[in-house]
């Protein structure tokens, strides 16, 4: 899977052999599924860091992974994590204030039909 292709990518990079895989997509898939990759197939932190520094990405997941690997290799306890910007919620939810449950029973719209 992803780990094997990334290891082949490293070998191909060292030998000037062109690889046709999209490195960003391969790294994203690897990081997403790292819990399911066996220890024997996983990249070392140095290999993973080298691959991650080959791409210029604004992907928060990959930049956080770089921060994590930097902390691991420097033997630090903490490292900065970047969170995505919180989405703004417009007036689409509860745009109409419905107070019919709070009005007196005789004042409701349906009381005129009884």
N, C-alpha and C positions, 0 to 999 in steps of 0.2 A: 503494500500500500504506500501510504505517504512517506513513511520513514525510509523505505527502500529507495524510492525515487529521489528523496533528498540526499541520501548517501551517494547515490549514483551522480547526482548533480554536483556534489563536492568533488568527486573523482574527475568528472568531466571538466570542471572548472580548472582543476590543477593540470589537466592534460590539454587544455585549449580545444577540447571537443565541444561543439555547439549542442546544447540541450534545447529541446523545443517545448519543454514544460514551462508553464507560467509559475515562476517561483513564488509569487505572492499567494496564488491560490493553493499551491502545495503546502506552504507554510501555514496558511490559515486552516487548512484541513488537518494538518498535523497537530496544531495547537488545540483545535476543537476536539480531536479524538485521542489526545495523549493518554487519557485514562484507560483506553482500550488497547494500547500498543504495548507489547511485551517488553520487558526490561532489556532483553537481548537485542531487540530491534531499535530501541530508542537511540536518539542522537545524544552525544555527550553535551554538556552545557556549552563547551567551547565550539563544537560543531554547529550547534543550533544558533549560538550568538553570531558566528561568522556568516551563516546564511541570512540571518535577520538583518545584518548590517549591509548586505549586498543589495537590499531593496530600499527604495525611498518611498515609504508609505505613511499615510496619515491614519492608518487603521489603529484604533485605540487598543484592540486586543493584542496586536503584534507589538505595539510600542510598550504596553504594560509587560509583555513577555520579555522584551529587551531589558526593561528595568528590573524584573525579577531575576533574570540570568546574571545581570551585572551584580546584583546583591549577593547571589550565590557564589559567583567567582571571586568577589572581593571579601567574602565571609562577613557580610554585614547583616545585622538583624532586621533592619527596615529599609524600605525603598519607596519612593513616591509612586503612587498609582493614580492614573488619570481616569476620571469617570466621564461618561458622555454627558453632553449638555442636556439638562432637563427640558422636555418638550413643553411648549406653552399650550395651555388649554383655553380655547376660545369660548364664546358664549353658547356653544351648541348644546351643552348640558344644562338643564333647568333654566332655559331662557325665559320660560313663562312661569311665573310664580303662581302655583295652584294652592289656594287656601280654602277650597271647598270642604275639606275635612274639618276645618276649624270654625266654620260658620254655624249659626244656629239652624236647627232642622227646618224651621219655617221659612228661612231665607234662601233655601237652595232652589235651583232651577227645577228639580223634579217635584218639589212640593206643589207646584202649580197644576200638576196632572192628577193629583189625588182628590 
